């Protein structure tokens, strides 16, 4: 499943760049590409624990 996140990021970036490169840019395709890119980034960041969560776990182990 983590490869799906990377595919979403790359696909969103390609779509956004393609929409931006045209002289008459299509805003809807650009927005769609950015949305796909952000979904991929969100799904990856959701799996990364925050630094505070890691410190709280270490503090409980020391008690």
mmJSON file of the N, C-alpha and C atoms, coordinates in Angstrom:
{"data_MODEL":{"atom_site":{
"group_PDB":["ATOM","ATOM","ATOM","ATOM","ATOM","ATOM","ATOM","ATOM","ATOM","ATOM","ATOM","ATOM","ATOM","ATOM","ATOM","ATOM","ATOM","ATOM","ATOM","ATOM","ATOM","ATOM","ATOM","ATOM","ATOM","ATOM","ATOM","ATOM","ATOM","ATOM","ATOM","ATOM","ATOM","ATOM","ATOM","ATOM","ATOM","ATOM","ATOM","ATOM","ATOM","ATOM","ATOM","ATOM","ATOM","ATOM","ATOM","ATOM","ATOM","ATOM","ATOM","ATOM","ATOM","ATOM","ATOM","ATOM","ATOM","ATOM","ATOM","ATOM","ATOM","ATOM","ATOM","ATOM","ATOM","ATOM","ATOM","ATOM","ATOM","ATOM","ATOM","ATOM","ATOM","ATOM","ATOM","ATOM","ATOM","ATOM","ATOM","ATOM","ATOM","ATOM","ATOM","ATOM","ATOM","ATOM","ATOM","ATOM","ATOM","ATOM","ATOM","ATOM","ATOM","ATOM","ATOM","ATOM","ATOM","ATOM","ATOM","ATOM","ATOM","ATOM","ATOM","ATOM","ATOM","ATOM","ATOM","ATOM","ATOM","ATOM","ATOM","ATOM","ATOM","ATOM","ATOM","ATOM","ATOM","ATOM","ATOM","ATOM","ATOM","ATOM","ATOM","ATOM","ATOM","ATOM","ATOM","ATOM","ATOM","ATOM","ATOM","ATOM","ATOM","ATOM","ATOM","ATOM","ATOM","ATOM","ATOM","ATOM","ATOM","ATOM","ATOM","ATOM","ATOM","ATOM","ATOM","ATOM","ATOM","ATOM","ATOM","ATOM","ATOM","ATOM","ATOM","ATOM","ATOM","ATOM","ATOM","ATOM","ATOM","ATOM","ATOM","ATOM","ATOM","ATOM","ATOM","ATOM","ATOM","ATOM","ATOM","ATOM","ATOM","ATOM","ATOM","ATOM","ATOM","ATOM","ATOM","ATOM","ATOM","ATOM","ATOM","ATOM","ATOM","ATOM","ATOM","ATOM","ATOM"],
"id":[1,2,3,4,5,6,7,8,9,10,11,12,13,14,15,16,17,18,19,20,21,22,23,24,25,26,27,28,29,30,31,32,33,34,35,36,37,38,39,40,41,42,43,44,45,46,47,48,49,50,51,52,53,54,55,56,57,58,59,60,61,62,63,64,65,66,67,68,69,70,71,72,73,74,75,76,77,78,79,80,81,82,83,84,85,86,87,88,89,90,91,92,93,94,95,96,97,98,99,100,101,102,103,104,105,106,107,108,109,110,111,112,113,114,115,116,117,118,119,120,121,122,123,124,125,126,127,128,129,130,131,132,133,134,135,136,137,138,139,140,141,142,143,144,145,146,147,148,149,150,151,152,153,154,155,156,157,158,159,160,161,162,163,164,165,166,167,168,169,170,171,172,173,174,175,176,177,178,179,180,181,182,183,184,185,186,187,188,189],
"type_symbol":["N","C","C","N","C","C","N","C","C","N","C","C","N","C","C","N","C","C","N","C","C","N","C","C","N","C","C","N","C","C","N","C","C","N","C","C","N","C","C","N","C","C","N","C","C","N","C","C","N","C","C","N","C","C","N","C","C","N","C","C","N","C","C","N","C","C","N","C","C","N","C","C","N","C","C","N","C","C","N","C","C","N","C","C","N","C","C","N","C","C","N","C","C","N","C","C","N","C","C","N","C","C","N","C","C","N","C","C","N","C","C","N","C","C","N","C","C","N","C","C","N","C","C","N","C","C","N","C","C","N","C","C","N","C","C","N","C","C","N","C","C","N","C","C","N","C","C","N","C","C","N","C","C","N","C","C","N","C","C","N","C","C","N","C","C","N","C","C","N","C","C","N","C","C","N","C","C","N","C","C","N","C","C","N","C","C","N","C","C"],
"label_atom_id":["N","CA","C","N","CA","C","N","CA","C","N","CA","C","N","CA","C","N","CA","C","N","CA","C","N","CA","C","N","CA","C","N","CA","C","N","CA","C","N","CA","C","N","CA","C","N","CA","C","N","CA","C","N","CA","C","N","CA","C","N","CA","C","N","CA","C","N","CA","C","N","CA","C","N","CA","C","N","CA","C","N","CA","C","N","CA","C","N","CA","C","N","CA","C","N","CA","C","N","CA","C","N","CA","C","N","CA","C","N","CA","C","N","CA","C","N","CA","C","N","CA","C","N","CA","C","N","CA","C","N","CA","C","N","CA","C","N","CA","C","N","CA","C","N","CA","C","N","CA","C","N","CA","C","N","CA","C","N","CA","C","N","CA","C","N","CA","C","N","CA","C","N","CA","C","N","CA","C","N","CA","C","N","CA","C","N","CA","C","N","CA","C","N","CA","C","N","CA","C","N","CA","C","N","CA","C","N","CA","C","N","CA","C","N","CA","C","N","CA","C"],
"label_alt_id":[null,null,null,null,null,null,null,null,null,null,null,null,null,null,null,null,null,null,null,null,null,null,null,null,null,null,null,null,null,null,null,null,null,null,null,null,null,null,null,null,null,null,null,null,null,null,null,null,null,null,null,null,null,null,null,null,null,null,null,null,null,null,null,null,null,null,null,null,null,null,null,null,null,null,null,null,null,null,null,null,null,null,null,null,null,null,null,null,null,null,null,null,null,null,null,null,null,null,null,null,null,null,null,null,null,null,null,null,null,null,null,null,null,null,null,null,null,null,null,null,null,null,null,null,null,null,null,null,null,null,null,null,null,null,null,null,null,null,null,null,null,null,null,null,null,null,null,null,null,null,null,null,null,null,null,null,null,null,null,null,null,null,null,null,null,null,null,null,null,null,null,null,null,null,null,null,null,null,null,null,null,null,null,null,null,null,null,null,null],
"label_comp_id":["UNK","UNK","UNK","UNK","UNK","UNK","UNK","UNK","UNK","UNK","UNK","UNK","UNK","UNK","UNK","UNK","UNK","UNK","UNK","UNK","UNK","UNK","UNK","UNK","UNK","UNK","UNK","UNK","UNK","UNK","UNK","UNK","UNK","UNK","UNK","UNK","UNK","UNK","UNK","UNK","UNK","UNK","UNK","UNK","UNK","UNK","UNK","UNK","UNK","UNK","UNK","UNK","UNK","UNK","UNK","UNK","UNK","UNK","UNK","UNK","UNK","UNK","UNK","UNK","UNK","UNK","UNK","UNK","UNK","UNK","UNK","UNK","UNK","UNK","UNK","UNK","UNK","UNK","UNK","UNK","UNK","UNK","UNK","UNK","UNK","UNK","UNK","UNK","UNK","UNK","UNK","UNK","UNK","UNK","UNK","UNK","UNK","UNK","UNK","UNK","UNK","UNK","UNK","UNK","UNK","UNK","UNK","UNK","UNK","UNK","UNK","UNK","UNK","UNK","UNK","UNK","UNK","UNK","UNK","UNK","UNK","UNK","UNK","UNK","UNK","UNK","UNK","UNK","UNK","UNK","UNK","UNK","UNK","UNK","UNK","UNK","UNK","UNK","UNK","UNK","UNK","UNK","UNK","UNK","UNK","UNK","UNK","UNK","UNK","UNK","UNK","UNK","UNK","UNK","UNK","UNK","UNK","UNK","UNK","UNK","UNK","UNK","UNK","UNK","UNK","UNK","UNK","UNK","UNK","UNK","UNK","UNK","UNK","UNK","UNK","UNK","UNK","UNK","UNK","UNK","UNK","UNK","UNK","UNK","UNK","UNK","UNK","UNK","UNK"],
"label_asym_id":["A","A","A","A","A","A","A","A","A","A","A","A","A","A","A","A","A","A","A","A","A","A","A","A","A","A","A","A","A","A","A","A","A","A","A","A","A","A","A","A","A","A","A","A","A","A","A","A","A","A","A","A","A","A","A","A","A","A","A","A","A","A","A","A","A","A","A","A","A","A","A","A","A","A","A","A","A","A","A","A","A","A","A","A","A","A","A","A","A","A","A","A","A","A","A","A","A","A","A","A","A","A","A","A","A","A","A","A","A","A","A","A","A","A","A","A","A","A","A","A","A","A","A","A","A","A","A","A","A","A","A","A","A","A","A","A","A","A","A","A","A","A","A","A","A","A","A","A","A","A","A","A","A","A","A","A","A","A","A","A","A","A","A","A","A","A","A","A","A","A","A","A","A","A","A","A","A","A","A","A","A","A","A","A","A","A","A","A","A"],
"label_entity_id":["1","1","1","1","1","1","1","1","1","1","1","1","1","1","1","1","1","1","1","1","1","1","1","1","1","1","1","1","1","1","1","1","1","1","1","1","1","1","1","1","1","1","1","1","1","1","1","1","1","1","1","1","1","1","1","1","1","1","1","1","1","1","1","1","1","1","1","1","1","1","1","1","1","1","1","1","1","1","1","1","1","1","1","1","1","1","1","1","1","1","1","1","1","1","1","1","1","1","1","1","1","1","1","1","1","1","1","1","1","1","1","1","1","1","1","1","1","1","1","1","1","1","1","1","1","1","1","1","1","1","1","1","1","1","1","1","1","1","1","1","1","1","1","1","1","1","1","1","1","1","1","1","1","1","1","1","1","1","1","1","1","1","1","1","1","1","1","1","1","1","1","1","1","1","1","1","1","1","1","1","1","1","1","1","1","1","1","1","1"],
"label_seq_id":[1,1,1,2,2,2,3,3,3,4,4,4,5,5,5,6,6,6,7,7,7,8,8,8,9,9,9,10,10,10,11,11,11,12,12,12,13,13,13,14,14,14,15,15,15,16,16,16,17,17,17,18,18,18,19,19,19,20,20,20,21,21,21,22,22,22,23,23,23,24,24,24,25,25,25,26,26,26,27,27,27,28,28,28,29,29,29,30,30,30,31,31,31,32,32,32,33,33,33,34,34,34,35,35,35,36,36,36,37,37,37,38,38,38,39,39,39,40,40,40,41,41,41,42,42,42,43,43,43,44,44,44,45,45,45,46,46,46,47,47,47,48,48,48,49,49,49,50,50,50,51,51,51,52,52,52,53,53,53,54,54,54,55,55,55,56,56,56,57,57,57,58,58,58,59,59,59,60,60,60,61,61,61,62,62,62,63,63,63],
"pdbx_PDB_ins_code":[null,null,null,null,null,null,null,null,null,null,null,null,null,null,null,null,null,null,null,null,null,null,null,null,null,null,null,null,null,null,null,null,null,null,null,null,null,null,null,null,null,null,null,null,null,null,null,null,null,null,null,null,null,null,null,null,null,null,null,null,null,null,null,null,null,null,null,null,null,null,null,null,null,null,null,null,null,null,null,null,null,null,null,null,null,null,null,null,null,null,null,null,null,null,null,null,null,null,null,null,null,null,null,null,null,null,null,null,null,null,null,null,null,null,null,null,null,null,null,null,null,null,null,null,null,null,null,null,null,null,null,null,null,null,null,null,null,null,null,null,null,null,null,null,null,null,null,null,null,null,null,null,null,null,null,null,null,null,null,null,null,null,null,null,null,null,null,null,null,null,null,null,null,null,null,null,null,null,null,null,null,null,null,null,null,null,null,null,null],
"Cartn_x":[0.808,0.0,0.847,2.08,2.871,3.307,3.4,3.753,2.638,1.403,0.281,0.458,0.966,1.197,2.215,3.299,4.329,3.799,2.996,2.399,1.468,0.688,-0.203,0.586,1.694,2.513,3.085,3.658,4.263,3.191,2.073,0.998,0.434,0.228,-0.27,0.695,1.99,2.991,3.028,2.954,2.977,1.75,0.595,-0.634,-0.556,-0.066,0.023,1.022,2.14,3.13,2.577,1.887,1.294,0.254,-0.559,-1.588,-0.969,0.139,0.798,1.587,2.057,2.952,2.236,0.954,0.211,0.069,0.049,-0.084,-1.45,-2.483,-3.809,-4.051,-3.615,-3.652,-5.078,-5.324,-6.635,-6.591,-7.312,-7.259,-7.81,-8.807,-9.414,-8.445,-7.68,-6.685,-5.575,-5.165,-4.141,-4.598,-5.817,-6.359,-6.464,-6.911,-6.995,-5.638,-4.605,-3.25,-2.746,-3.012,-2.585,-3.318,-4.605,-5.375,-4.817,-4.513,-3.941,-2.591,-1.778,-0.477,-0.633,-1.565,-1.768,-2.326,-3.157,-3.663,-2.508,-1.594,-0.427,0.456,0.692,1.526,0.851,-0.459,-1.191,-1.122,-1.299,-1.272,0.105,1.17,2.509,2.728,2.342,2.583,1.741,0.616,-0.232,0.482,1.366,2.061,3.319,3.764,4.99,4.617,5.164,4.828,5.479,4.794,5.356,6.48,7.315,8.442,7.952,6.875,6.35,5.837,5.189,4.705,5.857,6.968,8.132,8.742,8.762,9.308,8.416,7.099,6.188,6.38,6.593,6.807,8.104,9.155,10.431,10.295,9.496,9.316,8.595,7.653,6.94,7.856,8.812,9.729,10.683,11.021,11.959,11.308,9.991,9.311,9.314],
"Cartn_y":[-1.211,0.0,1.269,1.219,2.441,2.868,1.91,2.284,3.083,2.852,3.633,5.103,5.4,6.793,7.468,6.76,7.327,7.501,6.55,6.657,7.864,8.09,9.249,10.553,10.616,11.832,12.094,11.067,11.243,11.566,10.855,11.088,12.506,12.943,14.301,15.36,15.134,16.097,16.156,14.994,14.964,15.667,15.407,16.056,17.57,17.995,19.435,20.114,19.456,20.034,20.075,19.017,18.981,20.093,20.301,21.338,22.725,22.894,24.196,24.522,23.5,23.736,24.272,24.061,24.522,26.037,26.656,28.12,28.554,27.783,28.048,26.989,27.296,26.279,26.006,24.732,24.308,24.23,25.115,25.194,23.934,23.314,22.129,20.95,20.782,19.707,20.02,21.274,21.679,21.425,21.8,21.579,20.09,19.308,17.862,17.242,17.685,17.189,17.54,18.753,19.179,18.392,18.129,17.348,15.93,15.301,13.949,13.963,14.978,15.12,15.254,16.086,16.301,15.055,14.297,13.055,12.098,11.975,11.12,11.579,12.879,13.416,13.202,13.412,13.212,11.755,10.83,9.411,8.985,9.565,9.251,9.861,11.131,11.797,11.2,10.592,9.965,8.789,8.123,6.962,7.289,8.534,8.933,9.423,8.796,9.259,10.616,11.418,12.723,12.561,13.572,13.524,13.494,14.205,14.232,12.864,12.131,10.796,9.882,9.989,9.168,9.512,10.805,11.214,10.738,10.767,10.293,8.805,8.04,6.603,6.352,7.109,6.945,7.326,8.339,8.767,7.696,7.015,5.955,4.792,4.525,3.408,3.694,4.963,5.322,5.344,5.442,5.536,4.227],
"Cartn_z":[0.0,0.0,0.0,0.549,0.588,-0.807,-1.744,-3.109,-3.761,-3.353,-3.866,-3.521,-2.337,-1.928,-2.837,-3.136,-4.008,-5.43,-5.878,-7.208,-7.272,-6.205,-6.167,-6.232,-5.521,-5.518,-6.902,-7.514,-8.84,-9.878,-9.825,-10.772,-10.63,-9.4,-9.164,-9.658,-9.435,-9.894,-11.419,-12.067,-13.533,-14.1,-13.523,-14.004,-13.797,-12.644,-12.367,-13.305,-13.563,-14.48,-15.9,-16.303,-17.644,-17.809,-16.806,-16.897,-16.91,-16.223,-16.131,-17.388,-18.131,-19.254,-20.496,-20.583,-21.753,-21.711,-22.887,-22.921,-22.404,-22.755,-22.206,-21.132,-19.91,-18.858,-18.41,-18.127,-17.667,-16.142,-15.47,-14.011,-13.348,-13.964,-13.362,-13.345,-14.412,-14.432,-13.429,-13.351,-12.394,-10.961,-10.642,-9.296,-9.004,-9.996,-9.815,-9.538,-10.26,-10.026,-8.64,-8.208,-6.87,-5.794,-5.998,-5.025,-4.92,-6.046,-6.025,-5.325,-5.605,-4.949,-3.432,-2.999,-1.568,-0.875,-1.558,-0.971,-0.723,-1.675,-1.492,-0.343,-0.26,0.828,2.176,2.23,3.484,3.929,2.99,3.347,3.854,3.3,3.794,5.175,5.346,6.625,7.746,7.398,8.408,9.074,8.353,8.9,9.676,9.625,10.321,11.717,12.764,14.122,14.405,15.203,15.535,16.555,16.654,17.575,19.019,19.331,20.694,21.108,20.201,20.537,20.903,20.172,20.468,21.818,22.178,23.469,24.608,24.423,25.461,25.724,24.689,24.854,25.616,25.285,25.997,27.465,27.788,29.162,29.972,29.375,30.089,30.371,29.524,29.732,30.892,31.081,32.148,33.511,33.596,34.894,35.623],
"occupancy":[1.0,1.0,1.0,1.0,1.0,1.0,1.0,1.0,1.0,1.0,1.0,1.0,1.0,1.0,1.0,1.0,1.0,1.0,1.0,1.0,1.0,1.0,1.0,1.0,1.0,1.0,1.0,1.0,1.0,1.0,1.0,1.0,1.0,1.0,1.0,1.0,1.0,1.0,1.0,1.0,1.0,1.0,1.0,1.0,1.0,1.0,1.0,1.0,1.0,1.0,1.0,1.0,1.0,1.0,1.0,1.0,1.0,1.0,1.0,1.0,1.0,1.0,1.0,1.0,1.0,1.0,1.0,1.0,1.0,1.0,1.0,1.0,1.0,1.0,1.0,1.0,1.0,1.0,1.0,1.0,1.0,1.0,1.0,1.0,1.0,1.0,1.0,1.0,1.0,1.0,1.0,1.0,1.0,1.0,1.0,1.0,1.0,1.0,1.0,1.0,1.0,1.0,1.0,1.0,1.0,1.0,1.0,1.0,1.0,1.0,1.0,1.0,1.0,1.0,1.0,1.0,1.0,1.0,1.0,1.0,1.0,1.0,1.0,1.0,1.0,1.0,1.0,1.0,1.0,1.0,1.0,1.0,1.0,1.0,1.0,1.0,1.0,1.0,1.0,1.0,1.0,1.0,1.0,1.0,1.0,1.0,1.0,1.0,1.0,1.0,1.0,1.0,1.0,1.0,1.0,1.0,1.0,1.0,1.0,1.0,1.0,1.0,1.0,1.0,1.0,1.0,1.0,1.0,1.0,1.0,1.0,1.0,1.0,1.0,1.0,1.0,1.0,1.0,1.0,1.0,1.0,1.0,1.0,1.0,1.0,1.0,1.0,1.0,1.0],
"B_iso_or_equiv":[0.0,0.0,0.0,0.0,0.0,0.0,0.0,0.0,0.0,0.0,0.0,0.0,0.0,0.0,0.0,0.0,0.0,0.0,0.0,0.0,0.0,0.0,0.0,0.0,0.0,0.0,0.0,0.0,0.0,0.0,0.0,0.0,0.0,0.0,0.0,0.0,0.0,0.0,0.0,0.0,0.0,0.0,0.0,0.0,0.0,0.0,0.0,0.0,0.0,0.0,0.0,0.0,0.0,0.0,0.0,0.0,0.0,0.0,0.0,0.0,0.0,0.0,0.0,0.0,0.0,0.0,0.0,0.0,0.0,0.0,0.0,0.0,0.0,0.0,0.0,0.0,0.0,0.0,0.0,0.0,0.0,0.0,0.0,0.0,0.0,0.0,0.0,0.0,0.0,0.0,0.0,0.0,0.0,0.0,0.0,0.0,0.0,0.0,0.0,0.0,0.0,0.0,0.0,0.0,0.0,0.0,0.0,0.0,0.0,0.0,0.0,0.0,0.0,0.0,0.0,0.0,0.0,0.0,0.0,0.0,0.0,0.0,0.0,0.0,0.0,0.0,0.0,0.0,0.0,0.0,0.0,0.0,0.0,0.0,0.0,0.0,0.0,0.0,0.0,0.0,0.0,0.0,0.0,0.0,0.0,0.0,0.0,0.0,0.0,0.0,0.0,0.0,0.0,0.0,0.0,0.0,0.0,0.0,0.0,0.0,0.0,0.0,0.0,0.0,0.0,0.0,0.0,0.0,0.0,0.0,0.0,0.0,0.0,0.0,0.0,0.0,0.0,0.0,0.0,0.0,0.0,0.0,0.0,0.0,0.0,0.0,0.0,0.0,0.0],
"pdbx_formal_charge":[null,null,null,null,null,null,null,null,null,null,null,null,null,null,null,null,null,null,null,null,null,null,null,null,null,null,null,null,null,null,null,null,null,null,null,null,null,null,null,null,null,null,null,null,null,null,null,null,null,null,null,null,null,null,null,null,null,null,null,null,null,null,null,null,null,null,null,null,null,null,null,null,null,null,null,null,null,null,null,null,null,null,null,null,null,null,null,null,null,null,null,null,null,null,null,null,null,null,null,null,null,null,null,null,null,null,null,null,null,null,null,null,null,null,null,null,null,null,null,null,null,null,null,null,null,null,null,null,null,null,null,null,null,null,null,null,null,null,null,null,null,null,null,null,null,null,null,null,null,null,null,null,null,null,null,null,null,null,null,null,null,null,null,null,null,null,null,null,null,null,null,null,null,null,null,null,null,null,null,null,null,null,null,null,null,null,null,null,null],
"auth_seq_id":[1,1,1,2,2,2,3,3,3,4,4,4,5,5,5,6,6,6,7,7,7,8,8,8,9,9,9,10,10,10,11,11,11,12,12,12,13,13,13,14,14,14,15,15,15,16,16,16,17,17,17,18,18,18,19,19,19,20,20,20,21,21,21,22,22,22,23,23,23,24,24,24,25,25,25,26,26,26,27,27,27,28,28,28,29,29,29,30,30,30,31,31,31,32,32,32,33,33,33,34,34,34,35,35,35,36,36,36,37,37,37,38,38,38,39,39,39,40,40,40,41,41,41,42,42,42,43,43,43,44,44,44,45,45,45,46,46,46,47,47,47,48,48,48,49,49,49,50,50,50,51,51,51,52,52,52,53,53,53,54,54,54,55,55,55,56,56,56,57,57,57,58,58,58,59,59,59,60,60,60,61,61,61,62,62,62,63,63,63],
"auth_comp_id":["UNK","UNK","UNK","UNK","UNK","UNK","UNK","UNK","UNK","UNK","UNK","UNK","UNK","UNK","UNK","UNK","UNK","UNK","UNK","UNK","UNK","UNK","UNK","UNK","UNK","UNK","UNK","UNK","UNK","UNK","UNK","UNK","UNK","UNK","UNK","UNK","UNK","UNK","UNK","UNK","UNK","UNK","UNK","UNK","UNK","UNK","UNK","UNK","UNK","UNK","UNK","UNK","UNK","UNK","UNK","UNK","UNK","UNK","UNK","UNK","UNK","UNK","UNK","UNK","UNK","UNK","UNK","UNK","UNK","UNK","UNK","UNK","UNK","UNK","UNK","UNK","UNK","UNK","UNK","UNK","UNK","UNK","UNK","UNK","UNK","UNK","UNK","UNK","UNK","UNK","UNK","UNK","UNK","UNK","UNK","UNK","UNK","UNK","UNK","UNK","UNK","UNK","UNK","UNK","UNK","UNK","UNK","UNK","UNK","UNK","UNK","UNK","UNK","UNK","UNK","UNK","UNK","UNK","UNK","UNK","UNK","UNK","UNK","UNK","UNK","UNK","UNK","UNK","UNK","UNK","UNK","UNK","UNK","UNK","UNK","UNK","UNK","UNK","UNK","UNK","UNK","UNK","UNK","UNK","UNK","UNK","UNK","UNK","UNK","UNK","UNK","UNK","UNK","UNK","UNK","UNK","UNK","UNK","UNK","UNK","UNK","UNK","UNK","UNK","UNK","UNK","UNK","UNK","UNK","UNK","UNK","UNK","UNK","UNK","UNK","UNK","UNK","UNK","UNK","UNK","UNK","UNK","UNK","UNK","UNK","UNK","UNK","UNK","UNK"],
"auth_asym_id":["A","A","A","A","A","A","A","A","A","A","A","A","A","A","A","A","A","A","A","A","A","A","A","A","A","A","A","A","A","A","A","A","A","A","A","A","A","A","A","A","A","A","A","A","A","A","A","A","A","A","A","A","A","A","A","A","A","A","A","A","A","A","A","A","A","A","A","A","A","A","A","A","A","A","A","A","A","A","A","A","A","A","A","A","A","A","A","A","A","A","A","A","A","A","A","A","A","A","A","A","A","A","A","A","A","A","A","A","A","A","A","A","A","A","A","A","A","A","A","A","A","A","A","A","A","A","A","A","A","A","A","A","A","A","A","A","A","A","A","A","A","A","A","A","A","A","A","A","A","A","A","A","A","A","A","A","A","A","A","A","A","A","A","A","A","A","A","A","A","A","A","A","A","A","A","A","A","A","A","A","A","A","A","A","A","A","A","A","A"],
"auth_atom_id":["N","CA","C","N","CA","C","N","CA","C","N","CA","C","N","CA","C","N","CA","C","N","CA","C","N","CA","C","N","CA","C","N","CA","C","N","CA","C","N","CA","C","N","CA","C","N","CA","C","N","CA","C","N","CA","C","N","CA","C","N","CA","C","N","CA","C","N","CA","C","N","CA","C","N","CA","C","N","CA","C","N","CA","C","N","CA","C","N","CA","C","N","CA","C","N","CA","C","N","CA","C","N","CA","C","N","CA","C","N","CA","C","N","CA","C","N","CA","C","N","CA","C","N","CA","C","N","CA","C","N","CA","C","N","CA","C","N","CA","C","N","CA","C","N","CA","C","N","CA","C","N","CA","C","N","CA","C","N","CA","C","N","CA","C","N","CA","C","N","CA","C","N","CA","C","N","CA","C","N","CA","C","N","CA","C","N","CA","C","N","CA","C","N","CA","C","N","CA","C","N","CA","C","N","CA","C","N","CA","C","N","CA","C","N","CA","C","N","CA","C"],
"pdbx_PDB_model_num":[1,1,1,1,1,1,1,1,1,1,1,1,1,1,1,1,1,1,1,1,1,1,1,1,1,1,1,1,1,1,1,1,1,1,1,1,1,1,1,1,1,1,1,1,1,1,1,1,1,1,1,1,1,1,1,1,1,1,1,1,1,1,1,1,1,1,1,1,1,1,1,1,1,1,1,1,1,1,1,1,1,1,1,1,1,1,1,1,1,1,1,1,1,1,1,1,1,1,1,1,1,1,1,1,1,1,1,1,1,1,1,1,1,1,1,1,1,1,1,1,1,1,1,1,1,1,1,1,1,1,1,1,1,1,1,1,1,1,1,1,1,1,1,1,1,1,1,1,1,1,1,1,1,1,1,1,1,1,1,1,1,1,1,1,1,1,1,1,1,1,1,1,1,1,1,1,1,1,1,1,1,1,1,1,1,1,1,1,1]
}}}
